[in-house]
Amino acid sequence: MKQALTIAGSDSGGGAGIQADLKTFHAFAVFGASVVTAITAQNTREVRAVHELPVDMIRAQMEAVFDDLDIAAAKTGMLSSARIIETVAAELARRGFEKLVVDPVMISKSGYRLLADDAVAALRGTLLPLAFVVTPNLHEASLLTGLEVASLDDMKRAAEKIAALGPRAVLVKGGHAAFARAVDVLFTEGEYVELRPQGPVRARSVHGTGCTFSAAITARLALGDPLPAAARRAKRYITRAIRQAPAIGHGHPPGHHFYFLGPDDWDTEPTA
């Protein structure tokens, strides 16, 4: 069984962060391990509080996982401070880890800032150069590049500019774009690949979509897919998870990570 790792924050509401990543890994039959970087108090409506873990504990988690498990691919999510980013980057660099998906989480769906202002430079300078692929949304792409991203061409320019920072590939997510309905732009090996959803897209705001999308890419990379194929399969998965998002909570509902399982699929009792 392939194994993947998420290095991210915990979402007490269960819709994003570590919780969404692990659900996504297992949806692809990939075993998920985790390194918790921060604990958040949040639900579908808001982030109420964030508590960062000490960097020594983050490093210890990474060492414990890598010393025992055969991690085929990994992703980072919420890394809220420069010290945390530098700690994670140093451990990944020390081990020469390659299949790394960097989801540069900067702000929550409800508008809570999840990345300190002084941490952007650390992200750009230490973590992005290690990435196999970086997956910013429009807001994150703008903060990383200083560009206004207001068109499909802007997405392509931003992807190129982020790629110049050192990652092997960049996927700019267009899920929030009014100008290009849920179209993502993958820039890899000097070429652009546009990822478009199959069928109509429902106009709804769903919690944890960025985490889930990047985790799906990570799972497919762990299974051996080349990046374009991993991105296409992840796009199909997140589109369906959004379409079938359950009515949970009173804010932005989480995606349905196991939309392909019906009630009858859970009826069999596990055997001893």
C-alpha positions as CSV (number, residue, x, y, z in Angstrom):
1,M,0.0,0.0,0.0
2,K,1.4,3.3,-1.0
3,Q,2.0,5.9,1.8
4,A,1.7,9.7,1.7
5,L,2.3,12.4,4.3
6,T,0.6,15.6,5.1
7,I,2.4,18.4,7.0
8,A,-0.3,20.8,7.9
9,G,-2.7,22.3,10.5
10,S,-5.5,20.5,12.3
11,D,-9.1,21.6,11.5
12,S,-11.4,20.8,14.4
13,G,-14.4,21.1,12.0
14,G,-13.0,18.2,10.0
15,G,-13.4,19.8,6.6
16,A,-9.9,21.1,5.8
17,G,-6.3,20.7,6.9
18,I,-5.0,17.4,8.2
19,Q,-8.4,15.9,8.4
20,A,-9.3,16.6,4.8
21,D,-5.9,15.4,3.6
22,L,-6.1,12.1,5.4
23,K,-9.7,11.5,4.1
24,T,-8.5,12.2,0.5
25,F,-5.5,9.9,0.8
26,H,-7.7,7.1,1.9
27,A,-10.2,7.8,-0.8
28,F,-7.5,6.8,-3.2
29,A,-6.4,3.8,-1.2
30,V,-3.2,5.5,-0.1
31,F,-2.2,5.2,3.6
32,G,-2.0,8.6,5.2
33,A,0.5,9.8,7.8
34,S,0.5,13.3,9.3
35,V,2.7,15.9,10.9
36,V,0.6,18.5,12.8
37,T,2.0,22.0,12.6
38,A,-0.8,23.9,14.4
39,I,-4.1,23.3,16.1
40,T,-7.0,25.4,15.0
41,A,-10.4,26.0,16.7
42,Q,-12.7,26.3,13.7
43,N,-15.9,25.1,12.2
44,T,-17.7,25.6,8.8
45,R,-18.3,29.3,9.6
46,E,-15.0,30.6,11.1
47,V,-11.5,30.1,12.5
48,R,-11.6,31.2,16.2
49,A,-8.1,30.5,17.3
50,V,-4.8,29.0,16.2
51,H,-2.1,27.5,18.4
52,E,1.2,26.7,16.7
53,L,3.1,23.6,17.8
54,P,6.8,24.1,18.9
55,V,9.2,23.5,16.0
56,D,11.0,20.8,18.0
57,M,7.8,18.8,18.1
58,I,7.2,19.4,14.3
59,R,10.7,18.2,13.6
60,A,10.3,15.2,15.8
61,Q,7.1,14.2,14.1
62,M,8.8,14.4,10.7
63,E,11.7,12.3,11.9
64,A,9.4,9.6,13.4
65,V,7.4,9.3,10.1
66,F,10.4,9.3,7.7
67,D,12.5,6.9,9.8
68,D,9.8,4.3,9.7
69,L,7.4,4.7,6.8
70,D,8.1,4.6,3.1
71,I,6.6,8.0,2.1
72,A,6.1,8.1,-1.7
73,A,4.7,11.6,-1.8
74,A,4.1,14.4,0.7
75,K,2.3,17.7,0.8
76,T,2.5,20.8,3.0
77,G,-0.5,22.9,4.0
78,M,-0.8,25.4,6.8
79,L,2.8,26.4,7.9
80,S,1.9,29.6,9.7
81,S,5.3,31.1,10.6
82,A,8.8,31.5,9.2
83,R,10.3,29.2,11.8
84,I,7.9,26.4,11.0
85,I,8.5,26.8,7.2
86,E,12.3,26.8,7.7
87,T,12.1,23.8,10.0
88,V,10.0,21.8,7.6
89,A,12.1,22.8,4.6
90,A,15.3,21.9,6.4
91,E,14.1,18.4,7.2
92,L,12.8,17.8,3.7
93,A,16.1,19.1,2.2
94,R,18.2,17.0,4.6
95,R,16.4,13.9,3.3
96,G,16.5,14.9,-0.3
97,F,12.7,14.4,-0.6
98,E,11.4,15.0,-4.1
99,K,7.7,14.3,-4.5
100,L,6.6,17.3,-2.6
101,V,3.3,19.2,-3.2
102,V,3.3,22.7,-1.6
103,D,-0.1,24.2,-1.0
104,P,0.8,27.7,0.2
105,V,-2.1,28.2,2.6
106,M,-2.4,31.9,3.5
107,I,-6.0,32.6,4.4
108,S,-9.0,30.6,5.5
109,K,-12.4,30.5,3.6
110,S,-13.8,32.8,6.3
111,G,-11.0,35.3,5.9
112,Y,-8.7,34.4,8.9
113,R,-5.0,35.0,8.1
114,L,-3.2,31.7,8.4
115,L,0.3,32.8,7.4
116,A,2.3,35.6,9.1
117,D,3.3,38.5,6.9
118,D,7.0,37.8,7.6
119,A,6.7,34.2,6.6
120,V,6.0,34.8,2.9
121,A,9.8,35.4,2.3
122,A,10.6,32.1,4.0
123,L,8.0,30.3,1.9
124,R,9.4,31.8,-1.3
125,G,13.1,31.3,-0.4
126,T,13.2,27.9,1.4
127,L,10.2,25.8,0.6
128,L,9.1,26.6,-2.9
129,P,12.5,25.6,-4.4
130,L,12.0,22.1,-2.9
131,A,8.6,21.6,-4.4
132,F,7.6,19.2,-7.2
133,V,4.5,21.3,-7.7
134,V,3.1,24.4,-6.0
135,T,-0.7,24.8,-5.9
136,P,-1.7,28.4,-5.1
137,N,-5.2,29.9,-5.5
138,L,-5.6,33.3,-7.2
139,H,-5.1,35.2,-3.9
140,E,-2.0,33.2,-3.0
141,A,-0.5,33.5,-6.5
142,S,-1.0,37.3,-6.3
143,L,0.8,37.5,-3.0
144,L,3.7,35.3,-4.2
145,T,4.2,37.3,-7.4
146,G,3.0,40.8,-6.8
147,L,0.8,40.4,-9.9
148,E,-2.9,41.1,-10.2
149,V,-4.4,37.9,-11.3
150,A,-7.6,38.8,-13.2
151,S,-7.5,36.7,-16.3
152,L,-6.4,33.3,-17.7
153,D,-3.4,35.0,-19.1
154,D,-2.6,36.5,-15.7
155,M,-2.8,33.0,-14.2
156,K,-0.2,31.8,-16.8
157,R,2.1,34.7,-16.1
158,A,1.8,34.1,-12.3
159,A,2.6,30.4,-12.8
160,E,5.8,31.3,-14.8
161,K,6.9,33.8,-12.2
162,I,6.4,31.3,-9.3
163,A,8.2,28.6,-11.3
164,A,11.2,31.0,-11.5
165,L,11.5,30.6,-7.7
166,G,12.6,27.0,-8.1
167,P,9.6,24.5,-8.1
168,R,9.5,22.0,-10.9
169,A,5.8,22.9,-11.7
170,V,3.1,25.3,-10.7
171,L,-0.7,24.8,-10.7
172,V,-2.7,28.0,-10.2
173,K,-6.2,27.2,-9.1
174,G,-9.0,29.1,-10.6
175,G,-11.9,27.9,-8.4
176,H,-12.6,31.5,-7.2
177,A,-12.3,33.1,-10.7
178,A,-15.3,34.9,-12.1
179,F,-13.4,35.2,-15.4
180,A,-12.7,31.4,-15.9
181,R,-15.2,29.2,-14.2
182,A,-13.2,26.7,-12.1
183,V,-10.4,26.5,-14.7
184,D,-6.9,25.7,-13.3
185,V,-3.6,26.3,-15.1
186,L,-0.7,23.8,-14.7
187,F,2.7,25.0,-15.9
188,T,5.1,22.2,-16.2
189,E,8.2,21.6,-18.4
190,G,7.7,24.9,-20.1
191,E,4.1,24.1,-21.2
192,Y,0.6,25.0,-20.0
193,V,-2.1,22.5,-19.3
194,E,-5.6,23.9,-18.7
195,L,-7.7,21.8,-16.3
196,R,-11.4,22.2,-16.9
197,P,-14.2,20.6,-14.9
198,Q,-16.3,17.9,-16.6
199,G,-19.9,19.1,-16.8
200,P,-21.5,22.0,-15.1
201,V,-20.0,23.6,-11.9
202,R,-22.4,24.4,-9.1
203,A,-21.9,27.9,-7.7
204,R,-21.3,27.0,-4.1
205,S,-18.6,27.8,-1.6
206,V,-17.1,24.6,-0.1
207,H,-14.7,24.4,2.8
208,G,-11.3,22.7,2.4
209,T,-11.3,22.5,-1.4
210,G,-7.7,23.6,-1.7
211,C,-6.5,21.1,0.8
212,T,-8.5,18.3,-0.8
213,F,-7.3,19.1,-4.3
214,S,-3.6,19.2,-3.4
215,A,-4.0,16.1,-1.3
216,A,-5.6,14.3,-4.3
217,I,-2.6,15.3,-6.4
218,T,-0.3,14.0,-3.7
219,A,-2.1,10.7,-3.5
220,R,-2.0,10.2,-7.3
221,L,1.8,11.1,-7.3
222,A,2.3,8.5,-4.6
223,L,0.5,5.9,-6.8
224,G,3.0,6.7,-9.6
225,D,1.0,9.0,-11.9
226,P,3.0,11.6,-13.9
227,L,2.0,15.1,-12.8
228,P,-0.4,16.0,-15.6
229,A,-2.3,12.8,-15.1
230,A,-2.3,13.3,-11.3
231,A,-3.6,16.8,-11.7
232,R,-6.4,15.7,-14.1
233,R,-7.6,12.9,-11.8
234,A,-7.4,15.2,-8.8
235,K,-9.5,17.7,-10.7
236,R,-12.2,15.2,-11.4
237,Y,-12.2,14.1,-7.8
238,I,-12.5,17.6,-6.3
239,T,-15.2,18.6,-8.8
240,R,-17.3,15.6,-7.8
241,A,-16.6,16.1,-4.1
242,I,-17.8,19.8,-4.4
243,R,-20.9,18.8,-6.4
244,Q,-22.0,16.3,-3.7
245,A,-20.9,18.4,-0.6
246,P,-23.1,17.3,2.3
247,A,-25.3,19.8,4.3
248,I,-23.0,19.8,7.3
249,G,-22.7,22.9,9.5
250,H,-24.1,26.4,9.0
251,G,-21.3,28.0,7.0
252,H,-19.2,26.6,4.1
253,P,-19.9,22.9,4.1
254,P,-17.0,20.4,3.6
255,G,-16.6,18.5,0.4
256,H,-17.8,14.9,0.2
257,H,-14.5,12.9,0.3
258,F,-16.2,9.6,-0.1
259,Y,-18.9,10.5,-2.6
260,F,-18.4,7.3,-4.5
261,L,-19.6,5.1,-1.5
262,G,-23.3,4.6,-1.0
263,P,-25.0,3.6,2.3
264,D,-25.0,-0.1,1.3
265,D,-21.2,0.0,1.0
266,W,-20.8,0.5,4.7
267,D,-23.2,-2.4,5.8
268,T,-20.6,-5.1,6.1
269,E,-19.3,-5.5,9.6
270,P,-15.5,-5.7,9.9
271,T,-14.1,-9.2,10.8
272,A,-11.7,-9.8,13.6
